[in-house]
Amino acid sequence: MALPPELIDFPELGEGDAHAPSTDVDVLIHCHSTRHDLLFYALRKGISDIAEDIEVVDETYGFRYLDARDMTGFIDGTENPKAEKRAEVALVADGEFAGGSYVMVQRFVHNLPAWSRLNLAAQEKVIGRTKPDSVELDNVPAASHVGRVDIKEEGKGLKIVRHSLPYGSVSGDHGLLFIAYCHTLHNFKTMLESMYGVTDGKTDQLLRFTKAVTGAYFFAPSQAMLQELTLKNQ
């Protein structure tokens, strides 16, 4: 089977504290459940069946934090597409890979003590939104997070479907497991280049308070593609 036409290795971007590493691996397993116990049970059973053939590189469990907020205290995913728009943004529309989706994963470790030293107004300037209700600022700073990722091409905003969740422990690493889906890798690539200073030399000011420790691209096949692969292997 041919590879999806846009799928590439995740690029290493930036430098110093504003650095996005490339940690490509072969397979991503992304699972959702409101029952952590059942999720653990199912994954443990599934992984045990193939344990001799794989090496688990990273295993991260996310959780809903307060009212869908990141650990910075700001609401996450405000601009996520709603209802039927989600499929339009996330899924390849036609061709051999129709119904599939490009996936980007980055795990961020937050520096919450440094973040907490900022007052409310300073935090809002870093994000580009108000903290209580996630309203975009009237004058969004160009180097704020919103200023870096709210990108328009030919008058149309570049959209992705976020499935990010906070993760971690109080005494250990904690931050955001960023996972997003899109019908084209172009949107991820453009946002990353804007965040990490490739586009115009400006870096996302949020990167002063969080650091990416993983970075990888994947392609999630459609159910029809998975069924076809299953039949071929029987």
N, C-alpha and C positions, 0 to 999 in steps of 0.2 A: 504493500500500500504506500502511495506517495505521501510525503509530508505536507501539511498545510502550507500554502504558498508564502505566508507572512512570518511563519515561525522561525525565530533566530535565537541564538544564545543571548542571555541577558547581558547587557553591556555594563562594564564597570564605569562609573561616572563620578565626577567631582574629585575633590582632594581635601586633605586635612579633616576637620570635623564634619564637613559637608561631603560625605563620601558614601556612594552606593556600591557595595561589593557585589560581585557576581558569584553566586553559589549554586550553579545549575545542577540539577539531579535528573533522574530519568522519569520518576513517577510522582505525582501528587495525589494524595487521597484527602479529599475535603468533605467532611461529614457534618451535618447539622442535626441537633436533637435537643428537645427540652428536658430530656432525661439523661443526665450525665452518666448514670450507672449503666443504663442500657447501651449507650454509645460505647462506653469502655468495654462492656461485655462483648459486643459485636465485633469491635475492632481487635480485641485480644484474640478472639477465635479466628477471625480472618487472617490476621498477621501470622498466627501460629501455623496455619496451613501452608504458608509460603516462606517461613522463617529461614530455611536453608538456602533459599534462592535470592534473598535480598539483604541489604544493609540499611537499617533505618537511620537516616542522617539527622532528622529533626522531628520532634513530636511536640506539638503545642496545643494546649486546650484553652480556648477562649471562653468568655462569659459576658453576659449582658451586665453593664455597669450603670447603676442608677436608671435614669430615664433615657437610655440609649446614648450615653455620653462616653467620650474618651476619658482617660485618666487625667487629662489636662482640665477636665471640667466642662469642656465644650461639647455640644451635641454633634455626633458624627453622622455623616451621610445625608445632610440636609438636602443636597442637590440630587439625590438618587432619583432616577426615573420612576414614575408611578405606573401601576396597573399594566396595561397592554404595552406601554412604552418600554418596559423592562426587556421584553423579548426582542423588540426592535433594536435596542441598543446592544444587547448581549449576544444575540445569535447571528451567525452567518446566514445570509438570506437565501443564497442559491449556490449551485455548483456542487462539486463532489463532497464538500465539507459542510453543506447546508445543515443547520440545526446545531452545529457545534459552536464552540466559543473559545476565544483566546483568553488566557488567564495570566494575571500577574500576581506574584506573591513577594512581599517584603515584610520581614519581622523587625519592628522598631523597639529599641530599649529607651525608655524615657528617663530624663534627668529631672525628676519631680522636685527635689529640693531647690534646684536652680530656677525652675519654672515658678515655684511658689514664692520666690523672692520678688517677682514682678507684681506690681499692683494691677488692679482690674483693667484700667485703661491701657496699660502697656501690653497685657495679655491679648486684649481685643485687637490691638494694632498688629500684633504678630499673626493672629489668626485671620483677621479681616472681617470678623463677625462679632456681634454682641454675645456675651457669655450666657445670660439667662435664657434668651429665646432664639438665638442663632439668626438674627437679622443681619444681612450684609450691611457693612458700614457705608455711609454716604460717600466718603472718600476713601476707597480701599487703597492702602499702601501697595505700591508696585511689588515690593519684596515680601508682602504678607503671604500666608499660605493660599488664601483665596486669590490674591493677585498673581500667583504663580500658576495655579491649576485651572482657573476659570478662563479658558482659552477659546477664542472664536476664530473660525476660519470661514471666510466668505460670508460673514454675518451669522454663522451657525455655531453654537457652542459644542465643544467636544465632550461627549458624555461617556460614562462608564457605569457599570452596576457594581456598587461596593458591597462586599460581604465581610467587612472588617469587624473585629471584636477585640476588646482589651484582653490581656492575658497576664499571668505571672503570680508572684507571691510577694508579700510585704517585705520580707527580708532578702529576697533575691531579685533577679531581673523582672521587670514589669514594663508594659508598654502596650503597643498595638500590633496585632497580627493583621496586616493589610492584605486582603485578597479581593481582587476585582475581576470582572468578566466584561468582554467587549467583542463585537463582531469584527473588529480590526485592531491589529497591534499598533497601528499608527497613533491612536489616541493615547495609549500608554507611553509610547516613545516620546511623543511631543510634550506630555506633562512632565515626564522625568527630566528631559533636557531643559525645560523651563525651571524646574525645582533646583537642579544642580548646576545652574549657571552656564550651560552650553549655549543657550539661545542668545543671551545678551549680557552675560557676565554677572547678572544678579542671581543670588541664591535665596531659596526659601528661608525666611528668618526662623521658621519653626525648627529647622535643622540645627539651630543653636541649642535646642533643648531635647532633641531626640536623635538617635543614631540608628541607621539601618545596619543590621548584622547579617541579613540574608537578602538574596534577590534572585528571582528566577521567573522565566516565562514557561507556560505550558499551553497545551491545547486540549480542551475537554470535548471529546467526540459526542455526537448525538446518540440517542438511544438506538436508532436504526443502525448506526455504524457499529456500536457495541454488539448488537445482536448478530450482525453480519460476521464480525470477528469470532464470536462464539460458535456460530455454525461452521465456519471454516476450520476451527480447531477441534471439532468433534470427530 
